[in-house]
């Protein structure tokens, strides 16, 4: 039998895919109900005139902006636009606040400015330890917003600061981010399904609770 030479890059790719498959399997078993629940409740907030605020750092910032873009634009089906703002994309505000108050306050101050009671704040962090996101969660709760966190493995400070969290059980930052992207897409899918469903039929969530 001919032995194939070792191929480190290919081996690494296989390991990456295996890690993602395992994380998605755990997410499928533990996180789908929560995402479906969030989608229905977000539909109630946004169709009622509320707003979604979202934030993250680095790759998580890009994913937060992906989420808001799908809501202001559309995910799959044609529908009206909904109010959703990515706080990190407000570059002048971010740099001014960072310069005047420090980087830990770049999101909290925007939450204080834009958030209203009943709005939703979604925070994404692979570590769950970003000080600026934790500060935003604290400010949001004081202001009457609902705080949802997408993080890496729990427990972590951001998950504890949020009202509800979805913690991805994975060792690799890349795997956590990739699973977060799936969660973002599923949140949009569940949101679209909810807004196309009569209100009377979506008052009961997947957990059997009134939303």
C-alpha positions in Angstrom: 0.0 0.0 0.0 1.3 3.4 -1.0 1.5 5.8 1.9 0.4 9.4 1.2 2.8 12.0 2.5 1.8 14.1 5.5 0.0 17.3 4.5 -0.1 19.6 7.6 -2.4 22.2 6.0 -4.9 19.6 4.9 -4.8 18.0 8.4 -5.4 21.4 10.0 -8.4 22.0 7.6 -9.9 18.6 8.6 -9.5 19.4 12.3 -11.1 22.8 11.8 -14.1 21.3 10.0 -14.4 18.6 12.7 -14.4 21.3 15.4 -17.1 23.2 13.7 -19.2 20.1 13.2 -19.0 19.3 16.9 -19.9 22.8 17.9 -22.8 23.0 15.5 -24.1 19.6 16.8 -24.0 21.0 20.4 -25.7 24.2 19.2 -28.4 22.2 17.4 -29.2 20.3 20.6 -28.9 23.2 23.1 -29.4 26.5 21.3 -32.1 26.2 18.6 -35.0 26.7 21.0 -33.4 29.9 22.3 -32.8 31.3 18.9 -36.4 30.5 17.8 -37.6 32.2 21.0 -35.5 35.3 20.4 -36.7 35.5 16.8 -40.3 35.6 17.9 -39.8 38.1 20.7 -37.7 40.3 18.4 -40.5 40.3 15.9 -42.9 41.6 18.7 -40.4 44.4 19.6 -39.6 45.6 16.1 -43.2 45.3 14.6 -44.3 47.3 17.7 -42.0 50.2 16.8 -39.0 49.2 19.0 -35.4 49.0 17.9 -32.5 46.5 17.9 -29.1 47.7 18.9 -26.1 45.4 18.3 -22.3 45.5 19.0 -19.2 43.5 19.1 -15.4 43.9 18.7 -13.3 42.7 15.7 -14.9 39.8 13.9 -17.9 40.0 16.3 -18.5 43.6 15.2 -18.7 42.4 11.6 -21.3 39.8 12.6 -23.3 42.3 14.6 -23.4 44.5 11.5 -24.4 41.5 9.4 -27.4 41.0 11.7 -28.6 44.6 11.5 -28.1 44.7 7.8 -30.4 41.7 7.4 -33.1 43.5 9.4 -32.9 46.9 7.8 -32.6 45.2 4.4 -34.0 41.7 4.1 -32.9 38.2 4.9 -34.7 36.1 2.3 -38.3 37.2 1.8 -39.5 40.7 0.9 -40.8 42.6 3.9 -40.7 46.1 5.4 -37.6 47.5 6.9 -37.0 47.4 10.7 -35.0 49.6 12.9 -31.6 48.1 13.8 -28.3 49.9 14.5 -24.8 48.5 14.8 -23.1 50.7 17.4 -19.5 50.0 16.3 -20.4 51.3 12.8 -21.0 54.8 14.2 -17.4 55.7 13.6 -17.5 59.3 14.6 -19.3 58.5 17.8 -17.0 55.6 18.6 -13.8 57.6 18.1 -15.2 60.7 19.9 -16.4 58.7 22.9 -13.2 56.6 23.0 -11.1 59.8 22.9 -13.2 61.6 25.6 -14.3 58.8 27.9 -12.2 55.7 27.0 -12.8 52.6 24.9 -14.7 50.9 27.7 -17.6 53.4 27.2 -17.9 53.5 23.4 -21.0 51.3 23.4 -22.6 52.1 26.8 -22.9 55.8 26.0 -24.5 55.0 22.6 -26.9 52.6 24.4 -27.8 55.5 26.7 -28.4 57.7 23.7 -30.4 55.4 21.4 -31.9 52.7 23.6 -35.5 53.0 24.9 -37.3 50.8 27.3 -38.4 47.6 25.6 -35.7 47.7 22.9 -33.3 44.8 22.5 -29.5 44.9 22.7 -27.6 42.0 21.1 -23.9 41.7 22.1 -21.5 39.3 20.5 -18.2 38.3 22.0 -16.1 35.1 21.5 -14.5 35.5 25.0 -17.4 37.0 26.9 -15.0 39.3 28.7 -14.9 42.5 26.7 -15.2 45.4 29.1 -17.0 47.7 26.6 -19.7 45.1 26.0 -20.2 44.3 29.6 -20.6 48.1 30.3 -23.1 48.3 27.5 -25.1 45.4 29.0 -25.2 47.1 32.4 -26.3 50.4 30.9 -28.9 48.7 28.8 -30.4 46.9 31.8 -30.6 50.1 33.8 -32.3 51.8 30.8 -35.0 49.1 30.5 -33.6 47.3 27.4 -33.6 43.5 27.0 -30.0 42.2 26.7 -29.1 39.0 24.7 -25.5 37.8 24.5 -23.8 35.5 22.0 -20.6 34.4 23.5 -18.0 31.6 23.6 -17.9 29.0 26.3 -19.7 29.9 29.5 -19.9 30.9 32.2 -18.4 34.3 31.5 -18.9 37.9 32.6 -20.9 39.0 29.6 -23.3 36.1 29.8 -23.9 36.9 33.4 -24.5 40.6 32.6 -27.1 39.8 30.0 -30.7 38.8 30.6 -30.2 35.8 28.4 -27.2 34.2 26.6 -26.3 31.6 24.1 -22.8 30.3 24.9 -21.0 28.3 22.2 -19.0 25.4 23.6 -15.8 25.4 21.5 -12.1 25.8 22.0 -11.3 27.8 18.9 -12.2 31.5 18.5 -12.8 30.8 14.8 -15.3 28.0 15.6 -17.2 30.2 18.0 -17.4 33.0 15.4 -18.6 30.6 12.7 -21.3 29.2 15.0 -22.3 32.7 15.9 -22.9 33.4 12.2 -25.2 30.4 12.0 -27.0 31.7 15.0 -27.4 35.1 13.4 -28.8 33.6 10.2 -31.2 31.4 12.2 -32.3 34.4 14.2 -33.1 36.2 11.0 -34.9 33.2 9.7 -37.0 32.8 12.9 -37.7 36.6 12.9 -39.0 36.5 9.3 -41.2 33.5 10.1 -42.6 35.3 13.1 -43.4 38.6 11.3 -45.3 36.6 8.6 -47.3 34.8 11.3 -50.4 36.5 12.8 -49.7 37.9 16.3 -52.3 35.7 18.0 -50.4 32.6 16.8 -47.0 33.8 18.0 -47.8 34.8 21.6 -46.7 31.4 22.8 -43.0 30.8 22.3 -41.2 27.5 21.7 -40.7 27.3 25.5 -44.5 27.6 26.1 -44.1 31.1 27.6 -45.9 34.2 26.6 -43.4 36.4 24.7 
